[in-house]
Amino acid sequence: MDILSIVERIGEEPTAALFGLITGMLFGVAAQRSNFCLRAATVEFARGVLGPRMSIWLLTFSTAMVWVQAAQMLGLMRAEDARMMAVPGTWSGAIIGGLLFGMGMVLARGCSGRLLVLAATGNLRSLVSGLVFAVVAQMSLHGWLSPIRDGLSSLWITEGGRNVDVLAAAHLPAAAGLGLGLVLAALAIHLSMRNNLGVAKLFMASGVGFAVAVGWVLTYALSQVAFEPIQIESATFTGPSANTLMFFLVPDTVLEFDIGLVPGVFLGAFLAAAVSGELKAQGFEGAGNMQRSMIGAAAMGFGGMLAGGCAIGAGVTGTSIFVGTAWVALTCMWVGAVATDYLVDQKGASTVTA
């Protein structure tokens, strides 16, 4: 059954939600089995280690780029039509929001995507933190925090009414994106072999990147047959978490890709954990840990919305199509995370010990 047949049978909006569900389930299974997490990679890096978590993150990052750029060269999607490329970007939002998000994911001990995956396995700490993240993201999008977000975003925006295509701005050929992805993938495989990661981990880490490409391809294909305009998008968790929260609170919320994505990740991660026997109820380790996690989740909710994406939305999905502000946001997430780990966890622990 082709996409047009699906649309004719169930409608455009349910089809978009179905594609979100498919993308989310692929992401959830792969992320749970690979232990993908940007926060864990930044902590390793901050402590002078290029270990297994760094290997997994780099493999996901690079393979997403390879899959997406290959899909574009085959005509399966067009990056210039993607929503995050077709609207103005905010440099100030990417910088400030990226720093806040990086700080928040270290405090919460997981980025927003990782919290969702862990919540599906029975981690109540991640469930509570994920709810705080979603509420603050919604407040930043349409609530009390939205004027602050708007003010910070407007400080420095991209010119020309669109975001910046890094490849075009650098006057590089279209194949340069695929080439960079392959080089980074080779480096990731080298690190993975040095860290003795098994084939299964490598496959699942690349599966997270593949899920990002699937989201781009499916929403692009839907946009080509839909009567109403369809956003071309893929995996991200700041906006979708806020939208999914409102879907369950407001009965008449419209179905879309976002509404299928978050439940899909949860379901995929749950099934993967159940099959592997890794479902386990876990809670907070004291009031201090709970306070720290909730502060971190709130910082991620506001920071991710300000930056135009989370560790996945900007850090993998946006960079895979070379969105300028996404690369800046990812860089600032690394800076914020490394600085927070050093000041809070490393220096703080040494001070307590002394």
Phi, psi and omega per residue, in radians:
M1 nan 2.182 -3.139
D2 -1.470 3.044 -3.042
I3 -1.138 -0.670 3.133
L4 -1.065 -0.697 3.124
S5 -1.131 -0.676 3.108
I6 -1.125 -0.766 3.133
V7 -1.080 -0.764 -3.140
E8 -1.141 -0.503 -3.094
R9 -1.439 -0.767 -3.022
I10 -2.047 -0.219 3.137
G11 1.782 2.847 -3.061
E12 -1.219 -0.828 -3.086
E13 -1.152 -0.807 3.066
P14 -1.086 -0.558 3.094
T15 -1.151 -0.726 3.095
A16 -1.062 -0.753 3.111
A17 -1.133 -0.681 3.097
L18 -1.080 -0.741 3.116
F19 -1.157 -0.608 3.042
G20 -1.127 -0.705 3.112
L21 -1.087 -0.782 3.132
I22 -1.086 -0.848 3.116
T23 -1.035 -0.791 -3.120
G24 -1.105 -0.731 -3.134
M25 -1.139 -0.729 3.075
L26 -1.054 -0.787 3.138
F27 -1.104 -0.819 -3.082
G28 -1.058 -0.790 3.127
V29 -1.095 -0.870 -3.076
A30 -1.156 -0.721 -3.120
A31 -1.190 -0.647 3.135
Q32 -1.206 -0.732 -3.081
R33 -1.329 -0.459 -3.114
S34 -1.648 -0.238 -3.042
N35 1.070 0.629 3.133
F36 -1.098 2.302 3.106
C37 -2.890 2.122 3.097
L38 -1.137 -0.686 -3.132
R39 -1.010 -0.789 -3.131
A40 -1.106 -0.654 3.119
A41 -1.156 -0.734 -3.131
T42 -1.173 -0.609 3.120
V43 -1.163 -0.746 3.065
E44 -1.021 -0.807 -3.119
F45 -1.096 -0.732 -3.131
A46 -1.084 -0.442 -3.109
R47 -1.804 0.313 3.035
G48 1.266 0.490 -3.101
V49 -2.155 2.323 2.976
L50 -1.869 1.301 -3.008
G51 -1.660 -2.805 -3.065
P52 -1.101 -0.654 -3.130
R53 -1.190 -0.640 3.067
M54 -1.147 -0.695 3.123
S55 -1.083 -0.777 -3.121
I56 -1.134 -0.780 -3.138
W57 -1.097 -0.792 -3.103
L58 -1.136 -0.611 3.109
L59 -1.177 -0.740 3.084
T60 -1.100 -0.830 -3.127
F61 -1.020 -0.807 -3.064
S62 -1.294 -0.716 -3.114
T63 -1.224 -0.542 3.033
A64 -1.055 -0.764 3.123
M65 -1.093 -0.754 -3.135
V66 -1.113 -0.881 -3.112
W67 -1.069 -0.795 -3.064
V68 -1.202 -0.785 3.142
Q69 -1.157 -0.636 3.083
A70 -1.145 -0.724 3.112
A71 -1.073 -0.681 3.127
Q72 -1.174 -0.716 3.127
M73 -1.147 -0.477 3.107
L74 -1.508 -0.012 3.115
G75 1.406 0.313 -3.121
L76 -1.511 -0.172 3.056
M77 -2.839 2.893 3.096
R78 -2.313 1.993 -3.093
A79 -1.065 -0.591 -3.102
E80 -1.166 -0.310 3.112
D81 -1.578 -0.188 -3.135
A82 -1.107 2.499 -3.055
R83 -1.027 -0.765 -3.074
M84 -1.208 -0.283 3.064
M85 -1.635 -0.533 -3.021
A86 -1.468 -0.144 3.132
V87 -1.992 2.794 3.120
P88 -1.070 2.489 3.065
G89 -1.778 2.907 3.122
T90 -2.149 1.990 3.096
W91 -1.169 -0.737 -3.139
S92 -1.125 -0.694 3.101
G93 -1.133 -0.704 3.139
A94 -1.117 -0.691 -3.110
I95 -1.258 -0.961 -3.082
I96 -1.185 -0.807 -3.129
G97 -1.139 -0.678 3.114
G98 -1.102 -0.752 3.102
L99 -1.090 -0.752 3.125
L100 -1.128 -0.735 -3.131
F101 -1.132 -0.761 3.118
G102 -1.059 -0.751 3.077
M103 -1.076 -0.794 -3.078
G104 -1.119 -0.678 -3.077
M105 -1.249 -0.454 3.052
V106 -1.288 -0.745 3.114
L107 -1.125 -0.695 -3.120
A108 -1.441 -0.107 -3.120
R109 1.039 0.766 3.071
G110 2.807 2.485 3.039
C111 -1.292 3.038 -3.062
S112 -1.060 -0.713 3.112
G113 -1.133 -0.724 3.125
R114 -1.140 -0.672 3.103
L115 -1.064 -0.717 3.131
L116 -1.123 -0.754 3.129
V117 -1.124 -0.778 -3.140
L118 -1.158 -0.656 3.120
A119 -1.042 -0.626 -3.131
A120 -1.197 -0.352 -3.139
T121 -1.624 0.000 3.109
G122 1.888 0.159 -3.128
N123 -1.442 1.802 -3.079
L124 -1.218 -0.512 3.061
R125 -1.039 -0.793 3.140
S126 -1.199 -0.602 3.116
L127 -1.107 -0.833 3.137
V128 -1.126 -0.784 3.138
S129 -1.102 -0.674 3.119
G130 -1.124 -0.654 3.099
L131 -1.181 -0.720 3.077
V132 -1.066 -0.767 3.106
F133 -0.991 -0.837 -3.097
A134 -1.142 -0.714 -3.136
V135 -1.135 -0.800 -3.135
V136 -1.167 -0.636 3.082
A137 -1.084 -0.729 3.109
Q138 -1.163 -0.700 3.079
M139 -1.101 -0.579 3.136
S140 -1.333 -0.464 -3.118
L141 -1.459 -0.828 -3.060
H142 -2.311 -0.053 -3.024
G143 -1.811 -2.626 -3.030
W144 -1.103 -0.467 -3.113
L145 -1.520 -0.130 -3.075
S146 -1.111 -0.645 3.089
P147 -1.091 -0.632 3.106
I148 -1.172 -0.764 3.118
R149 -1.076 -0.783 3.136
D150 -1.065 -0.718 -3.123
G151 -1.136 -0.768 3.133
L152 -1.204 -0.649 3.140
S153 -1.140 -0.626 -3.051
S154 -1.381 -0.081 -3.122
L155 -1.096 -0.622 -3.077
W156 -2.743 1.817 -3.098
I157 -2.008 2.852 3.131
T158 -1.259 2.675 -3.104
E159 -1.578 2.799 3.048
G160 1.446 0.131 3.094
G161 1.303 0.166 3.118
R162 -2.413 2.904 3.002
N163 -1.343 3.099 -3.089
V164 -1.737 2.201 3.011
D165 -1.504 1.939 -3.043
V166 -1.048 -0.736 -3.118
L167 -1.121 -0.777 3.139
A168 -1.173 -0.707 -3.137
A169 -1.120 -0.546 3.130
A170 -1.564 0.029 3.133
H171 1.016 0.725 3.124
L172 -1.745 2.621 3.111
P173 -1.204 2.803 -3.112
A174 -1.025 -0.578 -3.107
A175 -1.226 -0.222 -3.115
A176 -1.110 -0.617 3.124
G177 -1.113 -0.776 3.102
L178 -1.132 -0.716 3.133
G179 -1.074 -0.774 3.120
L180 -1.099 -0.717 3.123
G181 -1.069 -0.721 -3.137
L182 -1.167 -0.694 3.112
V183 -1.103 -0.809 3.132
L184 -1.150 -0.619 3.103
A185 -1.138 -0.686 3.100
A186 -1.103 -0.719 3.094
L187 -1.117 -0.722 3.131
A188 -1.106 -0.724 3.121
I189 -1.136 -0.681 3.093
H190 -1.066 -0.815 3.115
L191 -1.109 -0.682 -3.129
S192 -1.114 -0.735 3.114
M193 -1.152 -0.679 3.124
R194 -1.151 -0.523 3.122
N195 -1.653 0.164 3.062
N196 1.018 0.656 3.042
L197 -1.306 2.386 -3.135
G198 -1.305 2.952 3.139
V199 -1.068 -0.650 -3.122
A200 -1.077 -0.740 3.118
K201 -1.123 -0.738 3.130
L202 -1.075 -0.767 -3.119
F203 -1.098 -0.788 -3.100
M204 -1.241 -0.639 3.092
A205 -1.082 -0.743 3.082
S206 -1.213 -0.427 3.096
G207 -1.154 -0.546 3.066
V208 -1.114 -0.770 3.084
G209 -1.114 -0.665 3.112
F210 -1.102 -0.674 3.124
A211 -1.066 -0.660 3.091
V212 -1.072 -0.768 3.120
A213 -1.123 -0.685 3.125
V214 -1.046 -0.755 3.114
G215 -1.060 -0.782 3.115
W216 -1.064 -0.826 -3.061
V217 -1.150 -0.762 -3.098
L218 -1.158 -0.782 -3.124
T219 -1.221 -0.568 3.067
Y220 -1.153 -0.785 3.136
A221 -1.073 -0.693 3.112
L222 -1.140 -0.669 -3.136
S223 -1.108 -0.427 -3.106
Q224 -1.384 -0.306 -3.103
V225 -2.055 -0.200 -3.081
A226 -1.351 2.559 3.097
F227 -1.361 -0.751 3.103
E228 -1.526 2.666 3.111
P229 -1.047 2.332 3.123
I230 -2.054 2.303 3.114
Q231 -1.235 2.308 3.047
I232 -1.580 1.995 -3.001
E233 -2.650 3.095 3.082
S234 -2.652 -2.761 -2.981
A235 -1.101 2.226 2.998
T236 -2.832 2.774 -2.985
F237 -2.220 -0.105 -3.137
T238 -1.315 -1.121 3.095
G239 -1.057 -0.839 3.132
P240 -1.032 -0.636 3.113
S241 -1.120 -0.750 3.106
A242 -1.136 -0.763 -3.126
N243 -1.182 -0.668 3.123
T244 -1.164 -0.690 3.080
L245 -1.021 -0.791 -3.135
M246 -1.196 -0.542 3.118
F247 -1.060 -0.696 -3.130
F248 -1.445 -0.274 3.110
L249 -1.668 -0.564 -3.103
V250 -2.022 1.932 -3.005
P251 -1.033 -0.541 -3.047
D252 -1.627 0.297 3.094
T253 -1.116 2.390 -3.057
V254 -1.293 2.416 3.038
L255 -1.191 2.468 3.081
E256 -2.783 3.130 -3.125
F257 -0.939 -0.771 -3.111
D258 -0.997 -0.697 -3.042
I259 -1.185 -0.494 3.083
G260 -1.504 -0.483 -3.015
L261 -1.116 -0.949 -3.051
V262 -1.106 -0.863 3.056
P263 -1.057 -0.572 3.125
G264 -1.126 -0.754 3.098
V265 -1.091 -0.783 -3.133
F266 -1.061 -0.821 -3.119
L267 -1.136 -0.786 -3.140
G268 -1.069 -0.786 3.135
A269 -1.157 -0.677 3.119
F270 -1.095 -0.822 -3.135
L271 -1.108 -0.726 3.135
A272 -1.107 -0.744 3.131
A273 -1.201 -0.643 -3.140
A274 -1.153 -0.763 -3.133
V275 -1.122 -0.637 -3.101
S276 -1.579 0.031 3.120
G277 1.245 0.557 -3.077
E278 -1.918 0.247 3.049
L279 -1.302 2.200 -3.088
K280 -2.763 2.209 3.113
A281 -1.270 2.249 3.119
Q282 -2.390 2.538 -3.128
G283 -2.156 -2.950 3.106
F284 -1.310 2.618 3.093
E285 -1.756 1.126 3.123
G286 1.751 2.872 -3.081
A287 -1.156 -0.638 -3.133
G288 -1.100 -0.711 3.117
N289 -1.148 -0.669 3.120
M290 -1.140 -0.772 3.137
Q291 -1.087 -0.778 3.138
R292 -1.052 -0.800 -3.102
S293 -1.124 -0.696 -3.120
M294 -1.220 -0.656 3.064
I295 -1.110 -0.763 3.116
G296 -1.090 -0.732 3.133
A297 -1.114 -0.698 3.111
A298 -1.130 -0.724 3.107
A299 -1.098 -0.668 3.093
M300 -1.180 -0.692 -3.126
G301 -1.075 -0.818 3.117
F302 -1.283 -0.775 -3.107
G303 -1.105 -0.728 3.139
G304 -1.140 -0.708 3.114
M305 -1.194 -0.658 3.120
L306 -1.194 -0.694 -3.095
A307 -1.334 -0.211 -3.106
G308 1.454 0.323 3.113
G309 2.782 2.791 -3.121
C310 -1.664 -2.841 3.115
A311 -1.080 -0.458 3.067
I312 -1.626 -0.897 -3.055
G313 -1.045 -0.828 3.075
A314 -1.562 -0.777 -2.975
G315 -1.267 -0.380 3.116
V316 -2.205 -0.941 -3.087
T317 -1.148 -0.845 -3.122
G318 -1.216 -0.713 3.141
T319 -1.208 -0.442 -3.121
S320 -1.164 -0.395 3.064
I321 -1.928 0.208 3.034
F322 1.074 0.804 3.001
V323 -1.299 2.194 -3.035
G324 -0.991 -0.872 -3.092
T325 -1.200 -0.445 3.106
A326 -1.159 -0.706 3.105
W327 -1.146 -0.669 3.096
V328 -1.165 -0.767 3.130
A329 -1.063 -0.764 3.129
L330 -1.074 -0.769 3.117
T331 -1.036 -0.765 -3.128
C332 -1.223 -0.535 3.043
M333 -1.087 -0.738 3.090
W334 -1.088 -0.797 -3.128
V335 -1.083 -0.825 -3.135
G336 -1.097 -0.693 -3.120
A337 -1.220 -0.802 -3.132
V338 -1.095 -0.767 3.139
A339 -1.116 -0.730 -3.134
T340 -1.167 -0.748 3.107
D341 -1.055 -0.736 -3.119
Y342 -1.168 -0.823 -3.041
L343 -1.340 -0.637 -3.048
V344 -1.646 -0.883 -3.031
D345 -1.557 -0.812 -3.116
Q346 -1.338 -1.019 -3.099
K347 -1.182 -0.671 3.122
G348 -1.101 -0.734 3.138
A349 -1.175 -0.675 3.141
S350 -1.196 -0.573 3.099
T351 -1.172 -0.739 3.122
V352 -1.116 -0.755 -3.129
T353 -1.092 -0.749 -3.137
A354 -1.139 nan nan
